[in-house]
Amino acid sequence: MTSWILIGDVVMNVKVSDAVPGSKATVTTEKSNLNIRKGPGTDQPIVGKAAHHEIVTLVSKTNDQWWLIRTNNGEEGYAYAQYLTPEGS
């Protein structure tokens, strides 16, 4: 009886954001403003908006979906990371 053990490479396609606190990101909504919320989640109240194509500052990453951002006029809150593209990406 012959037994085979197959050992191979694992190929993974992992998207890693290079955004770090203090870096800049561009609002990449289709054409509308991006809601800035009091907390991370769509159930949180809207405390401001970031304009389409506005460049904002990343304050921190709550998780892969929600980032704490600051606009140029000082509004600060949580935004859905899907609509933010790190500068230089």
MODADA-V400349 format. One record per helix or strand of 2 or more residues. SS is the DSSP state (H for helix, E for strand). FROM is the first residue (numbers start at 1). LEN is the number of residues. Records with the same first field share a line. If there is no record, write none. Layout:
SS=FROM-LEN + FROM-LEN
This chain:
E=24-4 + 34-4 + 46-5 + 55-7 + 66-5 + 76-5 + 84-3
H=81-3
